[in-house]
Amino acid sequence: MTTASPSSSPRPLLVTDCDEVLMHMVVPFRDWLDEHHDIDFRLKGASFAGALHRRKCGSQLGREEVWPLLDQFFTGEMHRQYPAPGAFDALARLAEQADIVVLSNVGDTIHALRVEQLRAHGLDCRLVTNRGEKGPALKRIVDEFAPSVTVYTEDLEIHHASAAEYVPDTWRLQMVIEPEIADAIAHAPHAHARIDQWAEAERWIAERFAEARPAPATSDERIEA
């Protein structure tokens, strides 16, 4: 499946996060920390801050220590990740009517590795790497594609809030595909819906594409699956 080159006539656009939306990341990352670093990973919310503890002494890792571990994981351990059930089949069907872009908060040095990872699951699309809030990057993507309607799928509220600020007429769908953490991740107030399974999410996204209308400026108009 090859997708995501701006077309001459407006098409729907799906911009999706990767980790914990398309690919499981938290459990493989936790297992790697356990096996190779003697670090316990106890995620109790959306943030990794405060979730990593040294097993020998119980001390908490600081934020400045977490990012290098994440970079090590993405550089050498992405083979541990596995897809959400039905995610890539759903994207293949949605790509028949829409452009697809993956917007992922990994460093530029990880770009080629993430492209290879996605292609291994049949998704050959535009990948945009990013650091920090995703709203500005999302706006650049939307401005480039000039779509008939845009849906953005993401697990974290911080990025839904950023999307609402920079591209308010984009439909925002919160997804948390990992059952072990889904209950710990609060519903994002800036998302228009929360769906954690791709079978339901595909239907919701297709409905937004069919309606081809901009999202409301606020998420007060929530559309449930």
Phi, psi and omega in degrees: 000115177250132184207173172077058161234131183307132183260165183289328177248145184300133174235161172298157180228129172249120173250123186231141168293168179251298187289127183067013169238309175259317186240137173292133181232320187298312182294313176300322178295316178300316181295321179294317177299320179295313187285325191245346185231001182052043179243132175269134181244110182238090182277121181245003179196203184279342186259141175284343181300126180084000185266343185254128181227139176290130186293323185292318185244348179081002182288149182274138176282139177283162181305322182292343177268340184283317184301316177299325177293319177298317179297320177297319180297311183290331180286320188237355188232014182295342177296342178287338183288153179218152188283155171293142179305125175080357186298309187283332172294319178297317179296323179298319179289318180295329180293345177291338182236353188219159169274147181232133176229136174261126179246110191233134179275069169234157182291162180301331180291344181265353188307307184296323179294320180289321175301315179298319179299314181293319179296327179298338178254015173091007181252109178248093187219176175293132173243126176247120176268156190203159168229141178082199183300149188261353182305311180300317179295320178298318179298319179297320179295313181297318179298323181291316186276336183045059188283166174288328177198149181236137170241136180239123179251133190198148179270331192258136180298324182303324180277329173296319178296319178294319177297319179297327180286315188269329181223071190296338182269013175272134175288133186241118181246121176273131176227135173226100192279345183272112182301330183294336182241352186303317182291336181277345180265114182294154175298130183286119182296338180268002175268149179277342179199159175233118178221129185254359178241139185289334178299316178284322182297320179301317180296316180298315180296315180299324178294320178295321177298316183295322180290325177052042175239151181293154177289154173295154184297331177243166180270015178300329178272080181276138179243112183273156178288000000 
